[in-house]
Amino acid sequence: MGRKSQSKQNQKKSTGKENNKLYLQKRKELAFLVDRVLRLTSIFQATGNVSKSWEHHLEIEKLVNEITNIEGTQLRNTRTLRQTHIDKYLQWLRENGVQFDGIEIAEFKGYDLGLKALKDFTEGSLILTIPSKVMITEKNAKESELSAFIAVDPLLQNMPNITLALFLLLENNNPDSFWKPYIEVLPEKYSTILYYTSEELELLKPSPVFESSLKLYRSIARQYAYFYKKIHTLDIPVLKKLQEVFTFDSYRWAVSTVMTRQNNIRLSEADVTAFIPLWDMCNHEHGEIRTDYNNELNRGECYALRDFKTDEQIFIFYGARPNADLFLHNGFVYPNNQHDSLSVTLGISSGDPLREIKMSLLTKLGLGCVTHYSLFKRQNPIGPELLAFIRIFNMNQEELTKWSSQSLPSDLVSSEPSSAEAVGADIDRRAHTYLLTRCKLLLAAYKKNDNENRTETDHVSNVKLLKQCEVQILEATVTYLEETIRTLPTAVKQ
Ligand SMILES: C[S@@+](CC[C@H](N)C(=O)[O-])C[C@H]1O[C@@H](n2cnc3c(N)ncnc32)[C@H](O)[C@@H]1O
């Protein structure tokens, strides 16, 4: 061996040593940060102190930023532009028996990709059929090398969506994956709150989705830390593979893929969480669920929810979900959402001298543990539970005693004229006036926190849209309450 090549080898050895030292150093720093995330999130779980949730979030986010700085953005660098893979994807779908005549994948402003009609479809006609073999299901995950980890991990045993996320990470890194053409057309990143900065999240105030977002972020940061620890300490072969790909960035990508694209299908008598290729390219619009799983033919079937003309985008209906859910779990807001509602936090204060009797009456109606009530986007925004709460909340001792003597005071949950008469205009006036004041206070809080002057990024416009929808519900509720109070019969002293 010549002197040159020996010195080259020595150089290689010392670079190898350096790299190893760097790697161990990185691992040590990450292990420290991961422990801190676990500790911080468990303190919060134990105290559940909502008033401190924002400070907690900022601390968690700071740790997560330190973690991602060390880990780097591995995943994004390895994923290429999804559009470049569409042709190969369509070929793979055809080869595996997916039927989608007269349909192509296209870009639509505000939706990213979607399905485009290349011919007219009439309402009820079959648009897509997707054989089960192209789907990625929790069953595939359980039958894969991940099974050894699932067998010892209680979280994976109970949460199929997380199992699917880890399985997706493995398949994303598997060059021979059967689903490679599908995975290559998945988005590189998502509009879920896991991609929001804290400045963007803060814009959600005073929406109830602000707290839900912090909770979701906290829970994903905790899951990341939990799995990081397991992946680096347990001796299971598949975890060696996960060590190479598991970072906060890749985990939020996998979790967001699951959140925005998962479907539940009924496979041999059991509900199974799954990715359904092509079906999951459909964007949402209002309508009816016209998608189903055909157990005889072992395939998913998607029927047109209305007529679609040539060149139009083909939509499906994701289900009756309020915008808060769509925002949090799907990363978008649907302005004309007929199933929208706004959650308001209401409860009997611990200082209320009538708390005990009010709570026992609420418990009789099954509302003892309810802390959030919905205002609905419809002509009468007040549901039976909220109606009962505001009535009970505003009763005096005498009224509470009277209503508590009934075994099931069902009139309290009803706005039918006979029930309203039984409850009496006096109680209803106080109840509706109380709610009116609450709604006006909430509206004032939205005005104070309006984000008019913020630079319009996709995240900011989603937040603005969500809050606009919430304000509309509140304004409609105020109008409804004012009208209800105005038309209540004049109170008769009993
Ligand atoms: C199942 S995927 C649909 C395909 C997706 N557009 C894509 O490019 O892969 C669901 C995602 O599509 C987007 N989306 C679906 N319906 C939408 C709508 N009505 N408005 C805006 N975005 C929508 C959201 O980003 C959502 O997370």
The ligand as an ORCA input file, in Angstrom:
! r2SCAN-3c Opt
* xyz 0 1
  C     -57.969     14.534      1.277
  S     -56.986     15.873      0.829
  C     -57.641     16.376     -0.725
  C     -56.558     16.553     -1.779
  C     -55.610     17.687     -1.542
  N     -56.154     18.944     -2.052
  C     -54.252     17.436     -2.143
  O     -53.714     18.344     -2.802
  O     -53.699     16.370     -1.942
  C     -57.616     17.032      1.973
  C     -56.945     18.384      1.910
  O     -57.392     19.120      0.778
  C     -57.622     20.485      1.103
  N     -59.081     20.744      0.957
  C     -60.079     19.846      0.857
  N     -61.262     20.456      0.707
  C     -61.024     21.772      0.721
  C     -61.856     22.922      0.634
  N     -63.182     22.840      0.480
  N     -61.254     24.135      0.706
  C     -59.919     24.238      0.846
  N     -59.079     23.197      0.955
  C     -59.624     21.970      0.887
  C     -57.156     20.656      2.529
  O     -55.816     21.052      2.506
  C     -57.263     19.259      3.099
  O     -56.371     19.028      4.136
*
